[in-house]
Amino acid sequence: MPDAVAAEWLHPFLEYMEKERRYSRHTLRNYRQAFEDFWRWLADSGLAARGLGALATRDLRDFVIEAQRRFDRRTLHNHASGLRAFYKYWLRHGKVTRNPFVGVPLPRLEKRLPKFLTEEQMRLLLDGPARLLENEAIDPFTACRDRLVMELLYGAGLRVSELTALNHGDIDQTSGVARVLGKGRKERLCPLGKVALAVLRQFKAAHARDTSPTAPVVVTAKHGRMPVRQVQLLLKRYLALAGLPPDISPHKLRHSYATHLLNAGADLRLVQELLGHASLNTTQVYTHVSVARLKEIYQKAHPRA
């Protein structure tokens, strides 16, 4: 992509998404990749000379057809979402007169149920730091910190970015509730649960050097804010220790949180609020998991199943 194109079109859009909309670095990276791939297609097809503001919906249909040969459906949907947001931004700023991605048909997404751990698997996972400490494989600071990380991901249903951004001032110790800034700068209240709160108090009393309001809750061995990547690697260590699938990500603990709440009879609207989902449709996928679990229990237990 020419530097002039990036400077004129891409950089202002990404800067807006980062500073105004507070999108994550992961999303910004995906949007950049989507635009770079789109520009390569425009250049290869000879459409770049017409300019980004002169494209028609039929041109974008050709792009989608060609992109299906290179990307799976979910990646294609993500790219289209980023490019739709790109054109929406420039439409609002008057550089284009229409959003050519509106109305472009995309291939239907296959419905995939979210992966989650059972309650017994979660117990094995959460017991990992204590097991390593008992065997003197890790020190008390690491054991308590790692347990805290997993308890907050599972006990409060936090996204990993929300966890690493959490400060001591965001948590009301009396009520046991954390004030979290989620996607789109939307604020929500997350109950931590008695166990997570107890581990947090233990960590603060025995290991935390700085508990001022702006100090991070989850820290590295040098007491700096823990990066997302370190949380991901930390989890993989305990998954291996518990004999669990290595592809379980921190976000899957959030899936487990939601699924276990619904399995125990929590109201769907309440779970939506706890997760910080803008749409109930996003939360409803977990009801399918719960129904699947109920059917499994029925098949094993009912004599007429």
C-alpha positions as CSV (number, residue, x, y, z in Angstrom):
1,M,0.0,0.0,0.0
2,P,1.4,3.5,-0.9
3,D,2.4,5.5,2.1
4,A,0.1,8.4,0.9
5,V,-2.9,6.1,0.9
6,A,-2.1,4.9,4.4
7,A,-1.6,8.4,5.7
8,E,-4.7,9.8,4.0
9,W,-7.2,7.0,4.6
10,L,-6.0,4.3,7.0
11,H,-4.2,6.2,9.8
12,P,-6.9,8.7,10.7
13,F,-9.5,5.9,10.9
14,L,-7.3,3.7,13.1
15,E,-6.5,6.7,15.3
16,Y,-10.2,7.4,15.8
17,M,-10.9,3.8,16.6
18,E,-8.1,3.7,19.2
19,K,-8.5,7.1,20.9
20,E,-12.2,7.8,20.6
21,R,-13.7,4.3,20.5
22,R,-11.0,2.7,22.6
23,Y,-10.8,-0.4,20.5
24,S,-8.3,-3.0,21.5
25,R,-4.9,-3.4,19.8
26,H,-6.1,-6.8,18.6
27,T,-9.1,-5.3,16.8
28,L,-7.0,-2.5,15.4
29,R,-4.5,-5.0,14.0
30,N,-7.3,-6.9,12.4
31,Y,-8.7,-3.8,10.9
32,R,-5.3,-2.8,9.5
33,Q,-4.9,-6.3,8.0
34,A,-8.4,-6.1,6.5
35,F,-7.7,-2.8,4.8
36,E,-4.2,-3.9,3.5
37,D,-5.7,-7.0,2.0
38,F,-8.6,-4.9,0.5
39,W,-6.1,-2.5,-1.0
40,R,-4.0,-5.3,-2.6
41,W,-7.2,-6.6,-4.2
42,L,-8.1,-3.2,-5.5
43,A,-4.6,-2.8,-7.0
44,D,-4.6,-6.3,-8.6
45,S,-8.1,-5.8,-10.1
46,G,-7.3,-2.3,-11.4
47,L,-9.9,-0.6,-9.2
48,A,-7.4,1.3,-7.1
49,A,-7.1,4.0,-9.8
50,R,-10.8,4.8,-9.5
51,G,-10.3,5.7,-5.8
52,L,-11.8,4.4,-2.6
53,G,-14.8,6.7,-2.9
54,A,-15.9,5.5,-6.3
55,L,-16.5,1.9,-5.6
56,A,-20.0,0.3,-6.1
57,T,-21.7,-2.5,-4.3
58,R,-21.2,-4.8,-7.3
59,D,-17.4,-4.2,-7.0
60,L,-17.5,-5.3,-3.3
61,R,-19.5,-8.4,-4.3
62,D,-16.6,-9.4,-6.5
63,F,-14.2,-8.8,-3.6
64,V,-16.2,-11.1,-1.3
65,I,-16.3,-13.8,-3.9
66,E,-12.6,-13.7,-4.4
67,A,-11.8,-13.4,-0.7
68,Q,-13.7,-16.6,0.0
69,R,-10.9,-18.5,-1.7
70,R,-8.4,-17.1,0.7
71,F,-10.2,-16.8,4.1
72,D,-12.5,-18.9,6.1
73,R,-16.0,-17.4,6.6
74,R,-15.5,-16.0,10.1
75,T,-12.3,-14.1,9.0
76,L,-14.1,-12.8,6.0
77,H,-17.0,-11.5,8.2
78,N,-14.4,-9.9,10.5
79,H,-12.7,-8.2,7.5
80,A,-16.0,-7.0,6.1
81,S,-17.0,-5.6,9.5
82,G,-13.7,-3.6,9.7
83,L,-14.1,-2.3,6.1
84,R,-17.8,-1.4,6.8
85,A,-16.7,0.6,9.8
86,F,-13.9,2.2,7.7
87,Y,-16.4,3.5,5.1
88,K,-18.9,4.5,7.8
89,Y,-16.1,6.7,9.4
90,W,-15.3,8.4,6.1
91,L,-18.9,8.8,5.1
92,R,-19.4,10.8,8.3
93,H,-16.4,12.9,7.5
94,G,-17.5,13.6,3.9
95,K,-14.7,11.9,2.0
96,V,-17.1,9.3,0.5
97,T,-20.8,9.7,-0.5
98,R,-21.9,6.1,0.3
99,N,-20.8,3.0,2.1
100,P,-20.4,0.3,-0.6
101,F,-20.2,-2.5,2.0
102,V,-23.8,-1.9,3.1
103,G,-26.0,-4.6,1.5
104,V,-23.1,-6.8,0.3
105,P,-24.1,-10.4,0.9
106,L,-21.7,-12.5,3.0
107,P,-21.5,-16.3,3.2
108,R,-23.6,-17.7,6.1
109,L,-21.6,-18.4,9.2
110,E,-21.7,-21.9,10.6
111,K,-23.1,-21.9,14.1
112,R,-20.4,-23.0,16.6
113,L,-21.1,-23.4,20.3
114,P,-18.5,-21.8,22.5
115,K,-16.0,-24.1,24.1
116,F,-16.0,-24.2,27.9
117,L,-14.7,-26.1,30.8
118,T,-16.9,-28.2,33.2
119,E,-17.0,-27.3,36.8
120,E,-14.8,-30.2,37.7
121,Q,-12.3,-29.2,35.0
122,M,-12.3,-25.6,36.4
123,R,-11.6,-27.0,39.9
124,L,-8.5,-28.9,38.5
125,L,-7.3,-25.8,36.7
126,L,-7.7,-23.5,39.7
127,D,-5.9,-26.0,41.9
128,G,-2.8,-25.9,39.7
129,P,-0.9,-23.1,41.5
130,A,-1.3,-24.8,44.9
131,R,0.0,-28.0,43.4
132,L,3.1,-26.4,41.9
133,L,3.8,-24.5,45.2
134,E,3.5,-27.7,47.2
135,N,6.1,-29.3,44.9
136,E,8.3,-26.1,45.2
137,A,8.0,-25.6,41.4
138,I,7.0,-22.0,41.9
139,D,7.3,-19.4,44.7
140,P,4.5,-18.1,46.9
141,F,4.1,-14.8,45.0
142,T,3.7,-16.6,41.6
143,A,1.3,-19.2,43.1
144,C,-1.0,-16.5,44.7
145,R,-0.8,-14.2,41.6
146,D,-1.6,-17.0,39.1
147,R,-4.5,-18.2,41.2
148,L,-5.8,-14.6,41.4
149,V,-5.6,-14.3,37.6
150,M,-7.7,-17.4,37.0
151,E,-10.1,-16.6,39.8
152,L,-10.8,-13.2,38.3
153,L,-11.2,-14.5,34.7
154,Y,-13.6,-17.2,35.8
155,G,-15.2,-15.7,39.0
156,A,-15.9,-12.3,37.4
157,G,-16.2,-13.3,33.8
158,L,-13.6,-10.7,32.7
159,R,-12.1,-10.3,29.3
160,V,-8.3,-10.7,29.5
161,S,-7.9,-7.1,28.4
162,E,-10.2,-6.0,31.2
163,L,-8.3,-8.1,33.7
164,T,-4.9,-6.6,32.8
165,A,-6.4,-3.1,32.9
166,L,-8.0,-3.6,36.3
167,N,-6.7,-1.3,39.1
168,H,-7.1,-1.5,42.8
169,G,-9.2,1.6,42.8
170,D,-11.7,-0.2,40.5
171,I,-12.6,-2.7,43.2
172,D,-14.9,-2.0,46.2
173,Q,-13.6,-4.4,48.8
174,T,-16.7,-4.0,51.0
175,S,-19.2,-5.1,48.3
176,G,-16.8,-7.3,46.4
177,V,-17.7,-5.6,43.1
178,A,-15.3,-4.4,40.4
179,R,-16.1,-1.5,38.1
180,V,-14.9,-2.6,34.7
181,L,-14.5,-0.6,31.4
182,G,-15.3,-3.0,28.6
183,K,-15.7,-2.8,24.9
184,G,-16.7,0.5,23.5
185,R,-15.8,2.2,26.8
186,K,-18.9,0.7,28.3
187,E,-18.7,0.5,32.1
188,R,-20.3,-2.3,34.0
189,L,-20.2,-3.8,37.6
190,C,-18.8,-7.3,38.0
191,P,-19.3,-9.2,41.3
192,L,-16.0,-11.0,42.1
193,G,-17.3,-13.8,44.2
194,K,-16.2,-14.8,47.7
195,V,-13.3,-17.0,46.6
196,A,-11.8,-14.5,44.1
197,L,-12.2,-11.7,46.7
198,A,-10.4,-13.9,49.4
199,V,-7.5,-14.6,47.0
200,L,-7.3,-10.9,46.2
201,R,-7.1,-9.9,49.9
202,Q,-4.4,-12.6,50.4
203,F,-2.4,-11.3,47.5
204,K,-2.7,-7.7,48.6
205,A,-1.6,-8.5,52.2
206,A,1.3,-10.8,51.4
207,H,2.7,-9.8,48.0
208,A,1.4,-6.5,46.6
209,R,3.9,-3.6,46.8
210,D,1.5,-0.9,45.6
211,T,-2.2,-0.9,46.3
212,S,-2.9,2.7,45.5
213,P,-6.1,3.3,43.4
214,T,-4.2,3.6,40.1
215,A,-1.9,0.6,40.7
216,P,-2.6,-2.6,38.7
217,V,-4.2,-5.6,40.4
218,V,-2.4,-8.2,38.3
219,V,1.3,-7.7,38.2
220,T,4.5,-9.3,36.9
221,A,7.4,-10.6,39.1
222,K,8.8,-7.0,38.8
223,H,5.4,-5.6,39.9
224,G,4.6,-4.0,36.6
225,R,1.2,-4.3,34.9
226,M,0.9,-7.8,33.4
227,P,0.6,-7.9,29.6
228,V,-2.1,-9.9,27.9
229,R,0.4,-12.3,26.4
230,Q,1.7,-13.3,29.7
231,V,-1.8,-14.2,31.0
232,Q,-2.2,-16.4,27.9
233,L,1.1,-18.2,28.5
234,L,0.3,-18.5,32.2
235,L,-3.0,-20.3,31.5
236,K,-1.4,-22.7,29.0
237,R,1.0,-23.9,31.8
238,Y,-1.9,-24.8,34.1
239,L,-4.0,-26.4,31.3
240,A,-1.0,-28.7,30.7
241,L,-0.7,-29.5,34.4
242,A,-4.4,-30.3,34.6
243,G,-4.4,-32.4,31.4
244,L,-6.8,-30.1,29.7
245,P,-6.9,-29.1,26.0
246,P,-4.1,-26.6,25.2
247,D,-6.4,-24.5,22.9
248,I,-8.4,-23.2,25.8
249,S,-7.8,-19.4,25.9
250,P,-8.5,-17.0,28.7
251,H,-11.8,-16.1,26.9
252,K,-12.9,-19.7,27.3
253,L,-12.9,-19.1,31.1
254,R,-15.4,-16.3,30.4
255,H,-17.5,-18.8,28.4
256,S,-17.3,-21.2,31.3
257,Y,-18.5,-18.4,33.7
258,A,-21.5,-17.7,31.5
259,T,-22.4,-21.3,30.9
260,H,-22.2,-22.3,34.6
261,L,-24.4,-19.4,35.6
262,L,-27.1,-20.4,33.1
263,N,-26.8,-24.1,34.1
264,A,-27.5,-23.0,37.7
265,G,-30.6,-21.1,36.7
266,A,-29.4,-17.5,36.2
267,D,-31.6,-15.2,34.2
268,L,-30.3,-14.6,30.7
269,R,-30.8,-10.8,31.0
270,L,-28.7,-10.9,34.1
271,V,-25.9,-12.8,32.4
272,Q,-26.0,-10.4,29.5
273,E,-25.5,-7.5,31.9
274,L,-22.7,-9.3,33.8
275,L,-20.9,-10.1,30.5
276,G,-21.3,-6.5,29.2
277,H,-23.0,-7.7,25.9
278,A,-24.7,-4.9,24.0
279,S,-27.1,-7.4,22.4
280,L,-29.0,-10.3,24.0
281,N,-28.3,-12.3,20.8
282,T,-24.7,-12.4,21.7
283,T,-25.5,-13.9,25.1
284,Q,-28.1,-16.4,23.8
285,V,-25.4,-18.7,22.3
286,Y,-24.8,-19.8,25.9
287,T,-28.4,-21.1,26.2
288,H,-27.6,-23.5,23.4
289,V,-24.7,-24.8,25.5
290,S,-27.0,-25.2,28.5
291,V,-29.6,-27.0,26.4
292,A,-27.0,-29.3,25.0
293,R,-25.8,-30.1,28.5
294,L,-29.4,-30.8,29.7
295,K,-29.9,-33.2,26.7
296,E,-26.7,-35.0,27.6
297,I,-27.8,-35.5,31.2
298,Y,-31.3,-36.6,29.9
299,Q,-29.7,-39.2,27.5
300,K,-27.6,-40.7,30.3
301,A,-30.3,-40.6,33.1
302,H,-33.7,-41.2,31.6
303,P,-34.8,-44.8,30.9
304,R,-36.8,-43.8,27.8
305,A,-34.0,-41.6,26.3
